[in-house]
Amino acid sequence: MNKWWEAETNLITWGFFNGDVDHDKRQLEFYKRIGAKVADRGFSYPHYNDTVSIGTEKADFFHKHGIHVNSFTSVKDWKLNDVPQMIKSACLHIDDGADGVHFDIFNCSENDNPEIIAAIGEMTKSIKNYAMSEYGREVCFTGNLWMITDRVSLGIAYYTDVIWAESFGYGEGEIIRAFRLGRSVGGYDKPVWYHWQPNDDEKRRVDKLKNLVKSLFASCLFESALFLCNPAYPCFDTEGEDRSQEFFGKWGVWSFAYINDGWRKGLYQYSDFLRKNGEFYQNYIPKAPLLIAFTPNDLNLANDCMDILLAKNIQYEPVVYGENPFGPFSRHPFDGGFTHALYIGKTPENNYFPEKDSYAVASLEDMNRLIPELSLREKDFLRMENSSCVWGRVMKKNDITLLHLLHVGYNDDIDNMDTTDGFDVSLVVSSVKKVTLISPDSYGEINLPFHHKDNVVSFMIPGVQYYSLVVITK
């Protein structure tokens, strides 16, 4: 881990400075309280076709305060023949002092053109080579891949430096599945940054809700991803507006709405936890008995299948194989341990994946028929009794096993998650010295009584509000 964007636990986005002393002071205080030393999309340019130099003053301001800053430009509707201009625009950002470049709306309208994936790779190479040759520095190149629903978003995950996911609204399953898929495509050696956008750009969710941020942050921690902590969000002010009208330009005026005090408190609470426990969210490798393998052409069916597995709390790891963008197979970072595999669509001819207890899935009906058997197998790896509203995620590094626990089911109408009842857990672990429970929802740690026999450790979780982490030490 030697790149500056891989070492941080808290980051902010939309951290614009405008020269107003009070505004800029408020922004800097937020940065300091969060503990962020990276501002993603810290200063912006027009559409890449209209980019002109803005000078180094804005980048210098961030650098003076010890903050790396990524630039922002929209590349909406780009096509293959736009690549030279996009590279030229990014290089101009670097000339202006940007430590990284973010391409917004990076998914391409030509998502069925296989040459697009190669073009993304060429952009990455050209931009990074320019920064190194001209300025001797390593820049972070990224762009939003949304929720990974097409071949282009897979290519973005593969070639850029960060798995930069974004969604409107909120749904734990969709977000977690995208994180997991993106990390697997990146070989589990890239950070995931997640940016939430208000659903339908409703200012209400930023103004009124206070606990949504905890569910957002918790879903990120569940997959060792990082939540981009906004001091404010771009929203339409929709109060009193006629919502039957066309979306863009008619609901109101774009403005940055500051988060409310409750939202801010939740950010501080979780970012403090992440800073104190950052060691548990870097370089841990996920473990699961089930491999789910598919080609880019079968991505949509694979996503639907992964949503079902998540909802049933069945541990799985994805891997993409086959055609562009990954060559014969994507990187496989795991050291074995799979006892069974699902092949979505066509089974690969190469004997790369486990043959034992493997299944071909050609439809959701196939998937649903397999669930009872997969659920039984799951209990041989991770058993969580009476915890239907809590998902588990197992990761390991050296002599430490982590069990991430996420309470799912947040909704805006309630804007709260009551702590669950206690439940029993058992997990396959070869040896155990200590089992510790920590959570951003309650400060401190609890040493849990445990029983270890025949390579299975058992213990009781007293309850989960939004998110908890169990640290099992050998």
PyMOL commands that set and color helices and strands:
alter all, ss='L'
color gray80, all
select helices_A, chain A and resi 4-6+21-34+48-50+57-64+80-95+115-135+151-159+172-185+199-201+203-208+212-222+261-276+278-281+296-311+364-378
alter helices_A, ss='H'
color red, helices_A
select strands_A, chain A and resi 11-13+38-44+68-74+100-104+140-143+163-168+192-197+226-229+232-236+254-258+285-286+290-294+316-320+340-344+358-361+382-384+390-397+400-407+423-428+434-439+442-447+450-453+456-461+467-473
alter strands_A, ss='S'
color yellow, strands_A
deselect
rebuild
show_as cartoon
